[in-house]
Amino acid sequence: MIKYQRYIDLIDQVLQEMNPEDPYAGQCYVASAALKKLVGRELVLYRTRDHQERFHWWLETKDGQVIDLTSKQYTEHGHPVPSDEPMNQNKEKRSYMSFDSYRKRVDVVLERMNELDPSISSN
């Protein structure tokens, strides 16, 4: 994860700015898609259902290292993290969602990241 740590830190900062009281709730796809857009094919996007039967999204490296940018939405409330075993046994490899609303949310995060650190747009 160290390789992507600057991006991860920026995404976390943006999520905190957007909703200081509960920055991770409902942001799993947006955070994961933003990091994948920056890194590309090095990361694979996955989803599975959480304890409330809602989709949860995260990334994995090609060697299986989990990068779950919003796992705190579960751990801070005492719930199992869907990207962890055994909940991730039914994970599905996915591509970007095509809904405009999600694309716009990802773009907002990327734009704010670029404002915080203009060097990311040149990577």
Phi, psi and chi 1 to 4 in degrees:
 res  aa     phi    psi   chi1   chi2   chi3   chi4
   1 MET       -  -23.7 -122.9 -175.3  -16.7      -
   2 ILE   -55.4  -35.5  -59.5  -60.7      -      -
   3 LYS   -56.4  -36.1 -177.0  175.2 -177.8  177.2
   4 TYR  -106.7   11.7  -42.5  114.8      -      -
   5 GLN   -59.6  -38.8 -164.3   60.5   52.6      -
   6 ARG   -61.5  -43.4 -179.4   64.2 -176.0  138.6
   7 TYR   -63.1  -44.1  -66.0  150.6      -      -
   8 ILE   -61.1  -43.8  -68.9  168.0      -      -
   9 ASP   -63.2  -41.3  -68.6  -15.6      -      -
  10 LEU   -66.2  -42.9  -77.6  168.5      -      -
  11 ILE   -60.0  -44.6  -69.6  167.9      -      -
  12 ASP   -60.5  -43.3 -169.1   67.9      -      -
  13 GLN   -61.7  -43.2 -177.0  176.4  -13.6      -
  14 VAL   -64.6  -43.9  171.2      -      -      -
  15 LEU   -60.6  -40.5  -65.3  179.4      -      -
  16 GLN   -63.4  -39.3  -62.0  -92.3   -9.7      -
  17 GLU   -67.2  -39.7  -72.9  176.6    2.3      -
  18 MET   -67.9  -36.9  -69.6  169.3   54.9      -
  19 ASN  -152.1   82.6 -176.5    1.8      -      -
  20 PRO   -58.6  -29.2  -17.6   26.6      -      -
  21 GLU   -76.8  -33.1  -78.2  132.9   36.9      -
  22 ASP  -151.6   70.5 -160.1    1.0      -      -
  23 PRO   -66.9  -21.0   20.7  -28.1      -      -
  24 TYR   -99.9  -21.3  -51.7  107.4      -      -
  25 ALA   -62.3  125.3      -      -      -      -
  26 GLY    74.6    9.3      -      -      -      -
  27 GLN  -111.2    8.3  -61.2  -62.7  -32.5      -
  28 CYS   -62.6  -44.4   55.1      -      -      -
  29 TYR   -66.7  -46.4  173.3   79.1      -      -
  30 VAL   -60.1  -48.0  172.6      -      -      -
  31 ALA   -63.7  -44.8      -      -      -      -
  32 SER   -66.1  -43.4  -62.8      -      -      -
  33 ALA   -66.5  -36.5      -      -      -      -
  34 ALA   -62.9  -46.2      -      -      -      -
  35 LEU   -64.7  -42.0 -178.0   56.9      -      -
  36 LYS   -62.5  -39.2 -179.4  158.7  176.4   58.7
  37 LYS   -61.9  -35.3  -79.4 -166.6  175.3 -109.0
  38 LEU   -75.9  -34.5  -68.6  165.9      -      -
  39 VAL   -99.9  -34.1  175.1      -      -      -
  40 GLY    84.7 -141.9      -      -      -      -
  41 ARG   -68.7   -6.6  -67.0 -179.2  173.9 -148.4
  42 GLU   -66.8  -22.9  -66.1  178.8   39.4      -
  43 LEU  -119.3  146.9  -60.9  176.3      -      -
  44 VAL  -114.6  135.1  179.9      -      -      -
  45 LEU   -90.3  130.6 -170.6   59.4      -      -
  46 TYR  -129.0  159.1  -74.6   96.4      -      -
  47 ARG  -146.1  156.7   75.9  174.3 -172.6 -172.7
  48 THR  -157.0  175.0 -165.0      -      -      -
  49 ARG   -89.2  144.5  -59.9 -123.8 -179.7 -135.7
  50 ASP   -93.5 -169.9   68.4   10.4      -      -
  51 HIS   -65.0  -16.5   66.2  -74.3      -      -
  52 GLN  -105.0   12.3  -66.5  179.1  -41.2      -
  53 GLU    67.4   21.5  -68.4  -60.3  -48.8      -
  54 ARG   -95.7  150.7  -65.3 -177.6 -174.7  145.9
  55 PHE   -71.5  138.5  -78.2  117.6      -      -
  56 HIS  -122.7  136.6  178.9   67.7      -      -
  57 TRP  -115.5  146.9  -62.2   76.0      -      -
  58 TRP  -158.5  178.5   71.8   93.8      -      -
  59 LEU  -120.0  156.3  -62.0  159.8      -      -
  60 GLU  -136.2  146.8  -68.7 -174.3   15.6      -
  61 THR   -73.4  168.1   61.6      -      -      -
  62 LYS   -64.1  -22.1  -67.6 -169.8  179.7 -160.1
  63 ASP   -94.5   10.4   64.5   -4.3      -      -
  64 GLY    94.1    5.2      -      -      -      -
  65 GLN   -71.2  125.8 -179.5 -175.1    8.4      -
  66 VAL   -81.0  133.0  171.0      -      -      -
  67 ILE  -123.7   96.4  -58.4  172.7      -      -
  68 ASP  -110.1   98.2 -171.4  -19.6      -      -
  69 LEU   -71.2  -17.7  -58.2  172.5      -      -
  70 THR  -124.0   25.1   62.5      -      -      -
  71 SER   -61.6  -23.2   61.8      -      -      -
  72 LYS   -62.1  -22.6  -71.6 -179.6 -175.6  176.8
  73 GLN   -64.0  -19.2   68.9 -178.5  -58.1      -
  74 TYR   -99.2  -51.0  -62.0  100.2      -      -
  75 THR   -63.1  -35.9   58.0      -      -      -
  76 GLU   -69.4  -14.2  -70.8  177.6   -9.4      -
  77 HIS  -115.8   10.2  -61.4  -73.9      -      -
  78 GLY    74.3   23.3      -      -      -      -
  79 HIS  -102.9  153.7  -60.8  -62.5      -      -
  80 PRO   -66.6  144.2   19.9  -26.9      -      -
  81 VAL   -86.7  121.0  177.6      -      -      -
  82 PRO   -60.5  -25.9  -24.1   34.1      -      -
  83 SER   -80.4   -7.6   59.8      -      -      -
  84 ASP   -90.8  159.6  -68.9  -15.0      -      -
  85 GLU   -66.8  147.6  -66.9  -76.2  -16.2      -
  86 PRO   -89.3   -0.7   34.3  -34.7      -      -
  87 MET   -63.5  -27.5  -71.8 -170.8   73.8      -
  88 ASN   -84.7    8.9   72.3    3.0      -      -
  89 GLN   -62.5  -26.1  -69.6  177.3   -4.6      -
  90 ASN  -103.4   24.1  -65.2  -39.5      -      -
  91 LYS   -64.0  150.1   68.1 -176.4  179.4 -176.2
  92 GLU  -121.2  130.3  -57.9  171.4  -30.0      -
  93 LYS   -73.2  130.4 -173.3  176.1  178.7  178.8
  94 ARG  -132.5  166.1  -56.0  -60.5  -66.2 -172.1
  95 SER  -111.7 -176.7   59.6      -      -      -
  96 TYR   -61.0  145.0  -65.5  110.8      -      -
  97 MET   -75.8  149.3  -71.3 -162.4  -67.4      -
  98 SER   -97.2   -0.9   60.0      -      -      -
  99 PHE   -66.9  130.7  -58.3  113.9      -      -
 100 ASP   -57.5  -38.6  -80.0  -20.0      -      -
 101 SER   -60.9  -40.1   60.3      -      -      -
 102 TYR   -73.8  -39.7  -79.8   99.2      -      -
 103 ARG   -58.6  -43.0  -97.0 -165.6  -57.3 -127.7
 104 LYS   -64.9  -40.0  -72.4  176.4 -175.6  174.2
 105 ARG   -64.3  -39.6  -71.2  172.1   58.8 -162.3
 106 VAL   -64.3  -44.2  171.4      -      -      -
 107 ASP   -61.5  -38.6  -71.7  -15.5      -      -
 108 VAL   -61.1  -44.5  165.3      -      -      -
 109 VAL   -63.1  -46.2  169.3      -      -      -
 110 LEU   -63.3  -40.7  -68.1  169.9      -      -
 111 GLU   -63.0  -43.6  -72.8  168.4   15.6      -
 112 ARG   -66.7  -38.0 -178.9   62.8 -177.2  133.7
 113 MET   -60.1  -42.2  -70.8  173.9   69.1      -
 114 ASN   -66.0  -34.7 -168.3   50.7      -      -
 115 GLU   -65.3  -39.2  -70.3  169.5    2.9      -
 116 LEU   -72.9  -34.0  -67.2  167.8      -      -
 117 ASP  -147.1   88.8 -176.4   -8.0      -      -
 118 PRO   -58.4  -17.9  -23.8   32.8      -      -
 119 SER   -67.9  -19.6   69.7      -      -      -
 120 ILE   -68.7  -26.9   67.0  163.6      -      -
 121 SER   -72.0  -16.2   63.9      -      -      -
 122 SER   -95.5   -1.0   60.6      -      -      -
 123 ASN   -85.8      -  -68.6  -21.8      -      -
